[in-house]
Amino acid sequence: MNGNIGICVEKEFQTIDFRSKRLEKRFLQVMSDLAEEPEKSIWLASGSPTNAKAAYRMLGNQDFTKENILSAHRNATNNCSRQNNALLSIQDAIS
């Protein structure tokens, strides 16, 4: 994991709970890899066939749910807004 990106990913998902430390560690690694190279596919961003296979296995794990990810993200957003006393929600749409 890249230092700065890894720290941001860990901070954003510090409350993630998949009931498996191994799955949580893999999730943080995959998110860090994708954040470092967002234009690349999982296969290319993972850096090796072994890491890519582990990422795809993670996605197929029954304990890996979007609810867990959204819950951790929501917690991070709430913590940030409490610390800064402000939360900007910017929308850019053509009507």
C-alpha positions as CSV (number, residue, x, y, z in Angstrom):
1,M,0.0,0.0,0.0
2,N,1.2,3.5,-0.8
3,G,1.7,5.3,2.4
4,N,-0.6,8.3,2.0
5,I,-3.3,6.5,0.1
6,G,-3.1,3.5,2.5
7,I,-3.6,5.9,5.4
8,C,-6.6,7.5,3.8
9,V,-8.2,4.2,3.0
10,E,-7.6,2.9,6.5
11,K,-9.1,6.1,8.0
12,E,-12.1,5.9,5.7
13,F,-12.9,2.3,6.4
14,Q,-11.7,2.0,10.0
15,T,-15.0,0.7,11.2
16,I,-15.4,-1.9,8.4
17,D,-16.6,-5.2,9.9
18,F,-16.7,-8.3,7.7
19,R,-16.3,-10.6,10.7
20,S,-12.9,-11.6,9.3
21,K,-9.7,-9.7,9.8
22,R,-8.3,-11.4,6.7
23,L,-11.1,-10.2,4.6
24,E,-10.9,-6.7,6.1
25,K,-7.1,-6.6,5.3
26,R,-7.7,-7.8,1.7
27,F,-10.5,-5.1,1.3
28,L,-8.1,-2.3,2.5
29,Q,-5.4,-3.6,0.1
30,V,-7.8,-3.7,-2.9
31,M,-9.2,-0.3,-2.1
32,S,-5.7,1.1,-1.8
33,D,-4.6,-0.5,-5.1
34,L,-7.6,0.9,-6.9
35,A,-7.2,4.3,-5.4
36,E,-3.6,4.4,-6.6
37,E,-4.6,3.5,-10.2
38,P,-8.3,4.2,-10.6
39,E,-8.1,4.1,-14.4
40,K,-7.0,0.4,-14.3
41,S,-9.0,-2.8,-14.0
42,I,-8.8,-4.8,-10.8
43,W,-6.5,-7.2,-12.7
44,L,-4.0,-4.5,-13.7
45,A,-4.2,-2.4,-10.5
46,S,-3.6,-5.5,-8.2
47,G,-0.1,-5.8,-9.5
48,S,0.0,-9.6,-9.8
49,P,-2.3,-12.5,-10.9
50,T,-2.3,-13.8,-7.3
51,N,-3.5,-10.4,-5.9
52,A,-6.1,-10.1,-8.6
53,K,-7.4,-13.6,-7.9
54,A,-7.6,-12.8,-4.2
55,A,-9.5,-9.6,-5.0
56,Y,-12.1,-11.5,-7.1
57,R,-12.4,-14.1,-4.4
58,M,-13.1,-11.3,-1.9
59,L,-15.9,-9.9,-4.1
60,G,-17.5,-13.4,-4.2
61,N,-17.3,-13.8,-0.4
62,Q,-20.8,-14.0,1.2
63,D,-19.6,-11.8,4.1
64,F,-18.5,-9.1,1.7
65,T,-21.6,-6.8,1.4
66,K,-22.2,-3.3,0.2
67,E,-24.0,-2.7,3.5
68,N,-20.8,-3.2,5.4
69,I,-18.9,-0.8,3.1
70,L,-21.6,1.9,3.2
71,S,-21.9,1.6,6.9
72,A,-18.2,2.2,7.4
73,H,-18.3,5.1,4.9
74,R,-21.3,6.6,6.7
75,N,-19.4,6.4,10.0
76,A,-16.4,8.1,8.5
77,T,-18.5,10.9,7.0
78,N,-20.3,11.4,10.4
79,N,-17.0,11.6,12.2
80,C,-15.6,14.1,9.8
81,S,-18.6,16.3,10.0
82,R,-18.5,16.2,13.8
83,Q,-14.8,17.1,13.9
84,N,-15.2,20.0,11.4
85,N,-18.7,21.2,12.3
86,A,-19.5,21.3,8.6
87,L,-20.3,19.0,5.8
88,L,-20.5,20.1,2.2
89,S,-22.8,18.2,-0.1
90,I,-22.1,19.5,-3.6
91,Q,-24.2,18.5,-6.6
92,D,-23.5,19.4,-10.1
93,A,-26.4,18.6,-12.4
94,I,-27.8,20.0,-15.6
95,S,-31.6,20.5,-15.3
